[in-house]
Amino acid sequence: MLKVNGKPEASTAGDMPTQIMIGALPLLVREHTDDVLLIGLGSGVTLGSVEQFPVKRVTCVELEPA
């Protein structure tokens, strides 16, 4: 589990639907897109959700220097 300010952000329970929805929702409401920019990798669940769609390129920019 990854916590930010005490809130679970990357767990297999409580926030999993949110992590998936954040990646899927923009691609569901847009007719078509070839390129996706995802800011912050976290646990990678949102990135995995984006990769389920037929996009040509996904760029993930990490905010954490480590």
Buried (B, 14 or more C-beta within 10 A) or exposed (E): EEEEEEEBBBBEEEBBEEBBEBBBEEBEEEEEEEEBEBEEBBBEBBBEBBBEBEBEEBEBEEEEEE
